[in-house]
């Protein structure tokens, strides 16, 4: 006896449209939870953030949040993954092939400067995770590979610059990434103490273009220097 063929969703009286609507609603709910959770974890840290507060601000329930993210740690890891993915996505979108090596380095420095300035929650999340000694970021399979695109992009630019005799050969991509990130993170994470000690607000719009340009020029000056790193 031949069994009847199961109907496809499109054959079940509009179920495809219903399924698509539910999926869109689900994606929107998940997006909203991550948006609010990012703010909550950035403002209060991992220990201080409350899932109940996130549920209230998203007009959902704690049970619904755990349906999507399993528990508080799962939600926090998802927030970290999303935050790191955003800057990696912007780096992937940067077209450096038509740029000279020095122009490409300046472009990456400017991109990082702009991203960090427009995403202060990212800086606070990174600071929180460093206070926790990277406890949660080490557990994430997604995050374990998210550093690769940045390193690979810089490595390709460095290789081009070295082949053209422009850049020194005693540095690698992570040296450059660290130098760029350090400047951009310091400008935001230390803005209040720096202002209290020296009377200068590092985020004052009057200083923005000066600092943005200075970053690129500092990195280029280092890469084109002939001074040895060690005697």
C-alpha positions as CSV (number, residue, x, y, z in Angstrom):
1,X,0.0,0.0,0.0
2,X,1.4,3.4,-1.0
3,X,1.5,5.9,1.8
4,X,0.2,9.4,1.0
5,X,2.8,11.9,0.2
6,X,3.3,14.4,3.1
7,X,2.2,17.9,2.1
8,X,4.8,20.6,1.7
9,X,4.2,23.8,3.8
10,X,3.3,25.6,0.6
11,X,0.5,23.1,0.0
12,X,-1.0,23.4,3.5
13,X,-3.3,26.4,3.1
14,X,-0.9,29.3,3.5
15,X,1.4,27.7,6.0
16,X,4.5,28.9,4.2
17,X,3.5,32.5,4.8
18,X,2.6,31.8,8.4
19,X,6.0,30.0,8.9
20,X,7.8,33.0,7.4
21,X,6.0,35.4,9.6
22,X,6.8,33.4,12.7
23,X,10.4,33.2,11.7
24,X,10.6,37.0,11.1
25,X,8.9,37.6,14.5
26,X,11.4,35.2,16.1
27,X,14.4,36.9,14.5
28,X,13.1,40.3,15.6
29,X,12.6,39.1,19.2
30,X,16.1,37.6,19.3
31,X,17.5,40.8,17.8
32,X,15.7,43.0,20.4
33,X,16.9,40.8,23.3
34,X,20.5,41.1,22.1
35,X,20.2,44.8,21.7
36,X,19.0,45.3,25.2
37,X,21.3,42.7,26.7
38,X,24.3,44.4,25.1
39,X,23.4,47.6,26.9
40,X,22.7,45.8,30.1
41,X,25.9,43.8,30.2
42,X,28.0,46.9,29.0
43,X,26.5,49.1,31.8
44,X,26.5,46.6,34.6
45,X,29.0,43.9,33.8
46,X,28.3,40.2,33.8
47,X,27.6,39.9,37.5
48,X,25.5,43.0,37.7
49,X,23.3,42.4,34.7
50,X,19.9,40.9,35.4
51,X,18.0,38.7,33.0
52,X,14.7,39.8,34.6
53,X,15.6,43.4,33.7
54,X,16.4,42.4,30.1
55,X,13.1,40.6,29.9
56,X,11.2,43.6,31.2
57,X,12.9,46.0,28.8
58,X,12.1,43.7,25.8
59,X,8.5,43.1,26.9
60,X,9.2,39.3,26.9
61,X,9.9,36.8,29.7
62,X,12.9,35.2,31.3
63,X,11.7,31.8,30.0
64,X,11.6,33.2,26.4
65,X,15.2,34.5,26.8
66,X,16.3,31.1,28.0
67,X,14.5,29.5,25.1
68,X,16.7,31.4,22.7
69,X,20.0,31.5,24.7
70,X,19.7,28.6,27.3
71,X,20.9,30.7,30.3
72,X,22.5,33.9,31.3
73,X,26.0,32.8,30.2
74,X,24.6,31.8,26.9
75,X,23.1,35.2,26.4
76,X,26.3,36.9,27.4
77,X,28.3,34.8,25.0
78,X,25.8,35.6,22.2
79,X,26.2,39.3,23.0
80,X,30.0,39.0,22.8
81,X,29.8,37.0,19.5
82,X,27.5,39.6,18.0
83,X,29.7,42.5,19.1
84,X,32.9,41.1,17.8
85,X,31.2,39.9,14.6
86,X,30.1,43.5,13.8
87,X,33.7,44.9,13.5
88,X,34.9,41.8,11.7
89,X,32.1,42.3,9.2
90,X,33.1,45.9,8.6
91,X,36.7,44.8,8.1
92,X,35.6,42.2,5.5
93,X,33.7,44.9,3.6
94,X,36.8,47.1,3.4
95,X,38.2,47.0,-0.1
96,X,41.9,47.3,0.2
97,X,42.9,45.8,-3.1
98,X,42.9,49.1,-5.0
99,X,44.8,50.9,-2.2
100,X,48.6,51.1,-1.7
101,X,49.8,49.4,1.4
102,X,50.1,52.7,3.3
103,X,46.6,53.8,2.2
104,X,45.3,50.4,3.3
105,X,46.8,50.7,6.7
106,X,45.4,54.1,7.2
107,X,42.0,52.8,6.1
108,X,42.0,50.0,8.7
109,X,43.1,52.5,11.4
110,X,40.3,54.8,10.5
111,X,37.8,52.0,10.3
112,X,38.7,50.8,13.8
113,X,38.7,54.4,15.2
114,X,35.2,55.0,13.8
115,X,33.8,51.7,14.8
116,X,34.9,52.0,18.4
117,X,33.7,55.6,18.6
118,X,30.3,54.6,17.4
119,X,30.1,51.5,19.6
120,X,31.1,52.4,23.1
121,X,29.2,49.4,24.5
122,X,31.8,47.2,22.6
123,X,34.6,48.8,24.6
124,X,32.8,48.2,27.9
125,X,32.1,44.6,27.0
126,X,35.7,44.0,26.2
127,X,36.8,45.6,29.5
128,X,34.3,43.4,31.3
129,X,35.5,40.3,29.7
130,X,39.1,41.2,30.5
131,X,38.1,41.7,34.2
132,X,36.8,38.1,34.0
133,X,40.1,37.1,32.4
134,X,38.5,35.9,29.2
135,X,36.5,33.3,31.0
136,X,33.5,33.4,28.6
137,X,35.2,34.3,25.4
138,X,37.4,31.1,25.6
139,X,34.3,28.9,25.8
140,X,32.8,30.3,22.5
141,X,33.7,28.3,19.4
142,X,32.4,31.2,17.3
143,X,34.7,33.7,18.9
144,X,37.8,31.4,18.7
145,X,38.0,32.1,15.0
146,X,36.8,35.7,14.9
147,X,40.3,37.1,15.2
148,X,41.4,35.5,12.0
149,X,39.9,37.8,9.4
150,X,41.5,40.9,11.0
151,X,44.9,39.2,11.2
152,X,44.6,37.8,7.7
153,X,43.7,41.2,6.2
154,X,46.6,43.0,8.0
155,X,49.0,40.2,7.0
156,X,48.1,40.5,3.3
157,X,48.7,44.3,3.5
158,X,52.0,43.9,5.4
159,X,53.2,41.3,2.9
160,X,52.5,43.7,0.0
161,X,54.2,46.5,1.8
162,X,57.3,44.4,2.6
163,X,57.5,43.1,-1.0
164,X,57.5,46.7,-2.2
165,X,60.3,47.6,0.3
166,X,57.9,50.0,2.1
167,X,57.5,48.2,5.4
168,X,59.9,46.8,7.9
169,X,60.0,43.0,8.2
170,X,60.4,42.6,12.0
171,X,56.7,43.0,12.8
172,X,53.6,40.9,12.1
173,X,49.9,41.5,11.7
174,X,49.2,41.1,15.4
175,X,51.7,43.8,16.3
176,X,49.9,46.2,14.1
177,X,46.5,45.1,15.2
178,X,47.5,45.6,18.9
179,X,48.9,49.1,18.2
180,X,45.7,50.2,16.4
181,X,43.3,48.7,18.9
182,X,45.3,50.0,21.9
183,X,44.9,53.6,20.7
184,X,41.2,53.3,19.9
185,X,40.3,51.5,23.1
186,X,42.3,53.8,25.3
187,X,40.6,56.9,23.8
188,X,37.3,55.6,25.0
189,X,38.0,53.4,28.1
190,X,40.2,56.0,29.7
191,X,38.5,59.2,28.7
192,X,37.2,60.1,32.1
193,X,40.5,59.5,34.0
194,X,42.5,61.2,31.3
195,X,40.2,64.3,31.4
196,X,40.4,64.4,35.2
197,X,44.2,64.2,35.2
198,X,45.0,66.3,32.1
199,X,41.9,68.4,31.4
200,X,41.4,67.0,27.9
201,X,38.4,65.1,26.8
202,X,39.6,62.6,24.2
203,X,36.1,62.4,22.7
204,X,35.7,66.1,22.2
205,X,34.7,66.6,18.5
206,X,37.4,69.4,18.3
207,X,40.1,66.8,18.7
208,X,38.5,64.0,16.7
209,X,40.2,64.5,13.2
210,X,43.5,65.3,14.9
211,X,43.5,62.0,16.8
212,X,42.1,60.0,13.9
213,X,44.8,61.2,11.5
214,X,47.5,60.9,14.2
215,X,46.6,57.2,14.6
216,X,47.2,56.4,11.0
217,X,50.4,58.4,10.8
218,X,51.8,56.8,13.9
219,X,51.3,53.3,12.5
220,X,52.8,54.2,9.1
221,X,55.7,56.0,10.8
222,X,56.4,52.8,12.7
223,X,56.0,50.5,9.8
224,X,58.4,52.6,7.6
225,X,61.0,53.2,10.3
226,X,64.4,51.6,9.9
227,X,65.1,51.7,13.6
228,X,65.7,48.1,15.0
229,X,63.3,46.9,17.7
230,X,66.1,45.4,19.7
231,X,69.9,46.1,19.9
